[in-house]
């Protein structure tokens, strides 16, 4: 999935840097950071014999950073003219995931370590969600290059 994102970004770098596509650039940034946060969350659980404090604090810090970044990216996307439900729904679901991670971190800090088992499902959801963001990003580039008659002029085809 990360490969799909990188191919999409590298093939469309000129559009990403164009100010007219700022909302799509925010979506690309958000998709990329979702993959990074997924890796960072996984790294927390690779440390053996963790105590609730050793899991809860890093989860809380990363969850807070992810939540703040998502809110900031959403604001920038709205300011850049994000189109209604498509772009904003993607940010809303990320906010739900990162908010849930914060709640799980707080519960882990209070000693409810069984909540950490629920994070497995949440990480699977985050991976699926990051893949969906990468796919939507690829489609957004396709829509931006389509002519009004629906053909794609990027490849030079008639």
N, C-alpha and C positions, 0 to 999 in steps of 0.2 A: 504493500500500500504506500509506503514511503517512496518507493520507486515511481509509482504513478504520479505522486505529487511533484517529485523532482523533475520528471520528464515534462510534465505540464508546465512547470515554472520555467525550465530552461528553454523550451520551445517558444514561450510567449514572453520572454524577458522585456521586449520592447513595449508590450502592452502593460506590463506591470509597472514600468517606469513612467508611463504616460499618465498625466494628471486626470485625464478624462475617465480613467479606469480605476480611480482611487478606491471605490467600494469593493471591486474585485481584488485589489491589492490587499485590503484589510481581510478579506476572506482567505486569501493565500497565507497571510501572516498568521491568522488564527489557526488554520489547518496545520501549518508547520509547528506552531507552538503546542498544539494538542499532541502531536507525535513526541515532541521533546518532554512534555510533562508526563506522558505515558511511560517513557523510559525512566524518568526520574522517580516516579512513583514505584516502579518495579524495583529500582535499585534499593529503595528503603527496605524491601523485604528480603533482599539477598544477604543482609547482614545477619549472621547466625546468633541465636540465643538473645534476641531482643527482649527487652522488658517493655511494658506498656508506655513508659515515658520515652524510651528510645524509638518507638514507632509513632507515638502520638504527636510529639513535637515536630519531627520532620514532616509528617502528613499535614499537620496544621499549617506550618509555614508554607509548604508547597501549594496546598489547597488555597490558602489566602493569596499567594502570588498569582496562581492561575485564575482565581476569581477576579482579582484586580485587573489583570491583563485582559481578561475577557470583557469586563465592563468598559475598559478603556478602548479596546478594539471596536466594540459595539457602538460606542459614542462616535468614534472616528468614522465608522461605516455610515452611520446616520448622517453625519455632517457631510460626507462625500456623496450622499444621495443614494444610499442603498435602497433597492427596490422592495418595498413591502415585506410580505411574508417569507419570501425565499431566503433572503440574507438574514433577516432578523430572527427567524425561527431557529436558524443554525446557532446563533449566539445564545438564544434563550435556553436551548437544551444543554449547551455547555455550562451555562450558569447553574442549571439544576444539578448536573454531575459534580461540579466543583463545590457547590454548596453542600451536597450530600457527603462529599469527602471531608469537608470541615466538621460536619456533625459527627461523622465516624471518628475523626481524630479526637474530638472532645470526649466522646464516649470511651475511647481507648485510654485517654488520659485519666479518666475516672475509674479505670479498671475493668471496663466491659470489653474484654478482648475478643469475645465471640463476634462482636460487630465487625471485626477485621475479616471474617470469613465472607461477609457480604461484599467486601471490597473486591473480591475476585470477580463477581458478577459485574460490578461497576467498572472494573478495568476492561473486561470484555466489551461492555457497552461503550467505553471510551475509545477502544480500538475500532469498533464498528463505526462509531461516530466520526472518528478521524478519517476513516476510509470514505465515509459518505461526504465529508467536507472536501476531500481530494477529488472525488468524482464530480461533485457540484462545481468545483472550481474548473475542472476540465470542460464541463458543459458551459460554464459561463464564458470561457474563452471562445468556445465554438459559436455561441450566440452572438458575441461581439464581432466576430469576423464574418458572419452571414450577411449576404446582401438582402435587400428588401424582398427579393423574389425567392429567398431561401437557399441560394447557392453559396458556396464557400469560395471567396476570391483569393484566399491565402495561398492556395496551391496553384493558382493560375489557371484553373480549369474553367471552361466556358460556362 
